Amino acid sequence: MPGVVDRVLLAVEQIPAGSVASYGTIGRIAGAGPRQVGTIMRLYGADVCWWRVTDREGDLVPLEKARTHWAAEGIVVKPNGRGCRMPDFAADPIQLAGDYQEACRERGWDPDR
């Protein structure tokens, strides 16, 4: 059984290019709380697409480090300069959960923990 760090990072890896997901969405999929997801991303997220994980408003700190990634993926920064518009760029949570479950099965993990 994988630990919470592995589950969170696997869920983040499923976010499609050009989309974002909130800490809460990733947490619901991987079985963690939003703050726990934030901590995991801060400590272990450097090797995954960290720029695709935002708060529920689409805001990302530090946005400046993500701008190059967002521009390459077509994610547009909203006028306040803090993040993106979630209605425009949020990954479909149902599709994301399904992709996560499939990735778990491919690794031999029980997606239901």
C-alpha positions as CSV (number, residue, x, y, z in Angstrom):
1,M,0.0,0.0,0.0
2,P,1.5,3.4,-1.0
3,G,1.8,6.2,1.5
4,V,0.0,9.5,1.2
5,V,3.0,11.2,-0.4
6,D,3.0,8.7,-3.3
7,R,-0.7,8.9,-3.7
8,V,-0.7,12.7,-3.9
9,L,2.1,12.8,-6.3
10,L,0.5,10.2,-8.5
11,A,-2.8,12.2,-8.5
12,V,-0.9,15.4,-9.5
13,E,0.8,13.5,-12.4
14,Q,-2.7,12.9,-13.8
15,I,-3.6,16.6,-14.2
16,P,-3.5,17.2,-18.0
17,A,-1.4,19.8,-19.6
18,G,-3.2,23.1,-19.8
19,S,-5.3,22.3,-16.8
20,V,-5.1,22.9,-13.0
21,A,-6.6,21.2,-10.0
22,S,-7.0,22.5,-6.5
23,Y,-5.3,21.2,-3.4
24,G,-8.8,20.0,-2.2
25,T,-9.5,18.2,-5.5
26,I,-6.1,16.4,-5.3
27,G,-6.7,15.6,-1.6
28,R,-10.2,14.1,-2.3
29,I,-8.7,11.9,-5.0
30,A,-5.6,10.8,-3.1
31,G,-7.1,10.6,0.4
32,A,-5.5,13.6,2.0
33,G,-6.5,17.0,3.2
34,P,-5.8,20.2,1.2
35,R,-3.2,21.4,3.7
36,Q,-1.5,18.1,3.6
37,V,-1.4,18.2,-0.2
38,G,0.2,21.7,0.1
39,T,2.8,20.4,2.4
40,I,3.5,17.4,0.2
41,M,3.8,19.6,-2.8
42,R,6.2,22.0,-1.0
43,L,8.4,19.1,0.3
44,Y,8.2,16.5,-2.5
45,G,6.5,18.1,-5.5
46,A,9.6,19.4,-7.5
47,D,9.6,16.4,-9.8
48,V,5.9,16.5,-10.8
49,C,3.9,19.2,-12.5
50,W,3.5,21.3,-9.4
51,W,2.5,24.4,-11.4
52,R,-0.9,22.6,-12.1
53,V,-1.9,22.6,-8.4
54,T,-3.6,25.8,-7.2
55,D,-5.9,26.9,-4.4
56,R,-9.6,26.7,-5.0
57,E,-9.6,30.2,-6.6
58,G,-6.9,29.2,-9.1
59,D,-4.2,31.2,-7.3
60,L,-0.7,29.8,-7.1
61,V,2.2,30.9,-5.0
62,P,4.8,31.4,-6.3
63,L,3.1,32.2,-9.6
64,E,6.3,33.8,-11.1
65,K,8.0,30.4,-11.1
66,A,5.0,28.9,-12.9
67,R,4.5,31.5,-15.6
68,T,6.7,29.8,-18.1
69,H,5.0,26.5,-17.6
70,W,1.6,28.1,-17.8
71,A,2.4,30.0,-21.0
72,A,3.7,26.9,-22.7
73,E,0.5,25.0,-21.8
74,G,-1.9,27.9,-22.6
75,I,-3.0,28.7,-19.1
76,V,-3.9,32.4,-18.9
77,V,-3.2,34.4,-15.8
78,K,-6.3,36.3,-14.6
79,P,-6.3,40.1,-14.4
80,N,-5.4,40.2,-10.7
81,G,-2.1,38.4,-11.6
82,R,-2.5,35.8,-8.8
83,G,-3.5,32.7,-10.8
84,C,-6.0,31.5,-13.4
85,R,-9.7,31.3,-13.7
86,M,-10.9,27.9,-12.4
87,P,-13.9,27.8,-14.7
88,D,-11.6,28.0,-17.7
89,F,-8.8,25.8,-16.6
90,A,-9.9,23.3,-13.9
91,A,-9.4,19.7,-14.8
92,D,-12.5,17.6,-14.8
93,P,-12.5,16.1,-11.3
94,I,-14.3,12.9,-12.5
95,Q,-11.9,12.3,-15.3
96,L,-9.0,13.1,-13.0
97,A,-10.2,10.6,-10.4
98,G,-10.7,8.0,-13.1
99,D,-7.2,8.6,-14.5
100,Y,-5.8,8.3,-11.0
101,Q,-7.6,5.0,-10.4
102,E,-6.2,3.6,-13.6
103,A,-2.7,4.8,-12.8
104,C,-3.0,3.1,-9.4
105,R,-4.1,-0.2,-11.0
106,E,-1.2,0.0,-13.4
107,R,1.1,0.2,-10.4
108,G,-0.6,-2.7,-8.6
109,W,-2.1,-0.3,-6.0
110,D,-5.6,-0.6,-4.7
111,P,-7.1,2.8,-5.8
112,D,-9.6,2.7,-2.9
113,R,-6.7,2.6,-0.5
